[in-house]
Amino acid sequence: MSNSSKGTTELIRKTLAKRYRAEKRFRLYGVIAILFGVSCVATLFVDIIGKGHGAFRQTYIQLHVNYDADILGVSDINDSQQVALADFSGLVKKSLRTKFTDVSGRREKRELYKIVSNSAEYELADRLKASHSLLGQSEKIWVLADDDIDTYFKSLNSSDGPFIGRTSEKQQQWIQSLIDDGQIELRFNSGFFKTGDSREPEQAGIGGAIVGSLFTLFITLALAFPIGVAAAVYLEEFAPKNRWTDFIEVNINNLAAVPSIIFGLLGLAIFINFFHVPRSVPIIGGLVLAVMTLPTIIISSRAAIKSVPPSIREAGIGIGASPVQVVLHHVLPLALPGMLTGTIIGMAQALGETAPLLMIGMVAFIVDVPGGFTDPATVLPVQIFLWADSPERAFVEKTSAAIMVLLAFLITMNTVAVVLRKRLERRW
């Protein structure tokens, strides 16, 4: 072998070795990028779960209540007005004074009364209204603790030590006394999923936001899916290819990239100011989110229709079917998996939106759970936004828990989209 051939072979070997090293580095960079992304997501989830898991449990205190007619100021239990105006707060205060007999002075009494939530008096009122025989009787009842007491009690076994916050030394002593007597405990916080918003953290829940989100998404789906699919079918199967359809297609693609807050401004200008749709109701939220979701559904539906082989259409036409029959009986059923996937992804995007809903007034403080599409309501992302602004430490826990619920909904919807896609798709 000549020297020139040896030199060429050696050069090729060096070049190949250099190329292999570059390929290994490229793969390593990819693995590092994936690990970095996974670690960021894991850190986010650990932080949210660490802060929010406590909201699924709530501190309850046991009270021994005597429904004293004199304290209540009720002479006729069948008089609904007397029962409505009864002093149930006095019953709670007397029960606490009976438990802690050494309390004296106005300041200590005020601190004592603060260890239970003011929802206790409403709980007693509901029980007496439901059972008039309780008047003059005594019973043991578990009531919500105040949010500061709840935070302190949950942190007693923390590695960082208890979070004192606004709890006084006296209140800490009373809590210890309740622990020794077995009259304070943590229970599953079912009210978190049943109640609406509240100024008091221990009473605040996401039930109203969940129902409002469901109503809003129902309207969004009812409007966006049929309109989006119809528009996709027309543009892909029947519309002539000219500059007008090209103009429409370009605008649909551009609308899919428009910031969501622009759709909120559109809803404010058209639906509220022009059509006078009420603010902060599921109808207006559904209308705005439907407009925002339409481009996503149209684009995904057109892609699904394009994926159907032309031979399906040709075979339908060949056996005498009309173009409409071909689309309805053959193309749409085969394109449905892709359409459903795009629709579910669009709904998941709509569920997580906040900015457009803030522009149409769905940031209102809503206490009651909405009962219909025209009742005042809020949605889960907006509820999270409102709680994130609250200064109380207990709302930090509620905010993280609400984020966990929202993420669970989003993950579920995306999982359903993937499963539907896998189960219904056909390979050609």
N, C-alpha and C positions, 0 to 999 in steps of 0.2 A: 504494500500500500504506500502510495506517495505521501510526501510531507503535506501537500496541499489537502489531500483527502483526510489525513489525520486531523489537520487543523479545522477542517469543516465539521468533522464528526464531533470534535471537542467543543466547538462553538455551539453546535446544536444541543449537546448535552447540557451545557451551561444555560442556554436559553430555556430549555425545558425545565431544568431545576428552578430557575428564576420564576418561570410561569407557575409551577406547582406551588412554590412558596407564596406567590401572590394569591393563588386560589385558596390556599389554606388560611391566609390572613383575611381574605374576604369572607370566608365561612365563619371565621372566629368573630369578625365584626358583627355579622348577622346574629350569631348566638348571643353575643354581649348585648346587642340592641334588644333582643327578645327578653333576655333575663332582666335587663334594666326596666323594660316596660312592665313585665310581670311583677317585679319588686315594687314599682310605683303603685300599681293597682292593689297589690297585697297590703302595702302600707296604708293606702287610703281605706281599704276595707277594715283593717285592724283598728285604725283610729276611729272610724265611724262606729263599729261594733263595740269597741271599748267604751266609748262615750254614751252610746245609746241603749245598750242592753238593759240598763237599770230601769228604763222607762216602762218596760213590760211587767215590772213589779211595783207595787205601791204599798206604802206603810199604812197600816190600820191600827187604831187604838180602840180598846174595849171600854165602853161606858155602861154603868149601871144607872138606867134612867127610870125615874118615877114620873109618870104622866099626871102630875098634880094639877087638879082643876084650878086651884087658886093661883098657882104660878102662871098657868096658861091664860087665865082670865076667861075660861069657858064655863058657862052655866048650862048651856043647852048644846049637847054634842051634835044634834041634828040641824043646828043652825050653821049653815056653810060659811056665812060671813064671819061668825065668831071664830070658827076653826081657822079660817084664812088669816085672821088678824091676831091669832093666838101668839103668845110669847114663847116660841120654841127655843129661842136663844137662851132664855132664862133656865129652861130645863137642862141644856148643855152645861151652862155655867154652874148650876147647882150640883150636877153630877160630878164635875171636876172638883168643886169645893169639898164635896163629901169624900172623894178619894184622897185629896191632899188637905187634911184638916189643919196643918200647920201654916198654911198660907195666910198672910195678913198684910194689910196695906193695899192701896189701890194699884201701886206699881206692880207688885207681885201678882195680884189678881189678873191684871192685864196680860202679863207674861204667861200666866197659867192658861188663860182663855185662848191664847194664840197657838197652843200646841195642837189643837184640832182645827180642821178646815171649817169654814163657815157653811160648807155644804151639809154639815151635821144637822143643822136645824131644819133644812129642807128634807133630809132623810126622815127625821122624826115626824114632820108634817105629813109626808106621804104615807107613813105607816099608820098614823092616827086616822087619816082620811079613809084608808083602806079597811081599817078595823076599829070601829068606834068602841069596842069593848076594852080597848087598852086604857081608856080614860080612868084614872085612879089606880091603875095597875103599874107594876114595875117589870122591867125586862133588861137583859143584857144585849147590847147592840154594838157592832163594830162600825166605826166611822173613819173617814179619811183623816190622816194627819196633815198638818200644815206642810207646805213645800219645804220650808227650812228644816223642820223636824224630819221630814222624809229624807232629805239629802244627808243630814247628820247621821241618821240611823243606818242608812245604807253604807256609809263610809266607816262605820265603827270597826269593821274587820279589814279595812284597807291597809296595805303595806305602808302607805304614806301617812297613816294615822287618820283620825276622823276629821272631816271638814267642819270646822266650827261655824263659819259663816256668821249669821246673825243670831245664832242660838246663845242664850245667856247661860251662866253657870247654874242658875236655878233650874232652867229648862233641862239642862243636861242631867241634873240630879233626878228630876222627875222622870225623865226617860229611863234612867237606870232603875228607878223604882218600878216602873211599868215592865221592864225587862225581867226583873226579879220575880214579879207577880204573874208573868206570862200574859200580860194584857196589851202587848204591842207585838206585831208580827208583819212580815211581808207576804203579800198575796198577789196572785196574777192580776194585772191591771186590765180587766175586761172593759172598764170605762174608757180606756184609751182608744178603743175601736168603736165605741158606741156614741160618745158625746161629741159635741161641737167645740168650738173655741171658747176660751174663758180668760178673764184677766188673772185668775188664780191658776198657777201652773199645775197644782195637784188635780184640778178639775178639767183641765184642757185635754181635748182628745181630737182624733183625726176622723171620727165617724162622719161628721158633716162634710169634710173635705173629700173623703172617699166617695160618698154618695153624689156630691157635686161633680166629681171627676167622671163618675159613671154616666150621669145624665148628660154631661157635656160631650163625652166620647160617643154616646149613642147618637146624638144629633149629628156630630161630625161624620160618623160612619154612614148614617142614613142619607146624608147629602153627598159626601165626597165619593163614596164607592160607586153608586150608579152613574153619577155624572162623569166621573173619571173614566170608568170602563166604556161608557157610551162615546166619550170624546176619543178615546184610544181606538176603538173599533172604527169610528168614522174616518179618522186621520189615516189609519193604516190600511183599511180595506176599501173605502168608498170615495174618499176625497181625491179630487184631481190634483196632480202634481204641478203646481204653478207657484208664482211668487207669493200669492196670498197664503197658501198652506205653508210655504217655507217661512213666511213671516210669523205665522202662528206657532210653528214648531220652535223657532228661535226664541220667541217670547216665553213659551212654556219652559224651555230649558233655562232661560234667564230667571224666571220666577222661582225655580227650584233653588236658586242660589241667593235669593234676596233675603236679607236679615229679617228674622221673624218679627221684630218690632215694627217693621214697615206694615205688616198685615194688621197689627194692632192699630196703627194710625188709619189704615184703610177702614177698619171696622168702626173706629170712632167717627170718621167723617161721613161714612155712608149709612151704616146700620143704626147708629145712635143719633147723629145730628140730622140725617135726612129722613130715615124711616122711623125714627123715634122708638127704637127697641129699648126696653128698660135696661139699665146698667146692672151688672153683677147678678145676672141670672144665667142658667145653663144655655138658654136659647142663644144669647148673644155670643157666649163663649164657643158654642158649637159652630155657629156661623163663621166666626173668625178663623177657628182652627180648620174648618172644612176648606175655606179658601186657601189656607196655608198648605194643607195636605194634598190638594188637588194635583199640583205639578208632579209630586212624587208618585201618586197613583197612576197618572197618565203615562209617565215615562216608563214605569215598571210594567204596566199593562201592554204598552206598545212593544216593549222588548219581549214579553211573553208571547204576543201574537206573532212577532217576527220569527220566533223559534219554531213555530209550527211549519213543517216541511210543505213546500208548494204542491207536492204530489197529493196531499190530502185534499187541497182545494180542487186540483185538476180531476181527482177521482170523483168528487162530489158533483162537479159540473158535468162530468162524463156520463153519470147515471141519470142526469136530467134535473138535478137540484138547482134551485135558483141561487144567486149570490147570497141573498139573505139567509136562506136555509143552510147553505154551506157554512156561513159564519156562526149561526145559532146552534146548529146540530153537530158541527165537527170542530171548527176552529176554537170557539169559546170554551167548550169542555176540555180541550187539550191545553189551552193556555191558562185555564183557571188556577192551577197551582202557582204559577208565577205571579198572577194577579193577586192572589190571596197573600202571598209572601210580601209583595210590595205594599199591599194595604195594611197588613199587620205592622210592618216597619213604620209606615206613615202614622198609624195610630199610636205606636210607641213614642214616636217623635212628638206627636201632639200632646200625649200625656205628660211629657217632661217639660213642656214649654211654660214659661212664666212671663216673658216680656210682652207678648201681644195681649195677654189677659190683664196685665197691669194697666195697659192703655185704655181698656174698656171698663174699668172700675171693679174688676173682680178681686180687688185687694181689700174689700170691705170686711169689717169685723162681724163675722157671722156666728151667732151662738147656737141657733137651732139647726137641726138636721133638715135639709130641704126635703119636701114631700112631693115635688113636681118640677116640671121644666121651667115654670115661671116664678118659683120661689127664690128668694135671695140665696146665693150659694158662693162658695169658693172652691178651689181645687187644690190638690195635694202640693204641687210645687209652690203655689202662692202661699199656702199655709206654712210651709217651710220657710219661705222668705219672711213672713211676718214674725215667726218665732225667733228667727236668727237675729232679729233686731231687738228682742226683749232682753233686759238687763239681768233678770233673775237667773241664777245658776241652774235651777230646775228646768228652765226652758232650753238650756243647752242639751240636756238629756233628751227632752222631748223632740228637739230639732233633729238630733242624730237618729233617734228611733223612727221618726217620720221619713228620713232619708232612706233608712233601711227598708221600710215598707215600699217606698217608691221604687227603689232598686229591685226589690223582689218582683214587683209588677212588671217592670221593664224587662228583666231577665226572663220572666215567664212568657211574656209576649214574644220576645225574640226566639225563645226556645220553641214555642208553638209554631212560629214561622218556619224554622228550620225543619221541624218534624213534618209539617204539612208538605213542605217542598220535597223532602225525601220520599214520603209515602205516596204522593200523588203524581210525581213527575214520571214521564215516560221517556225512555231512551230510544233514539232512532238509529 
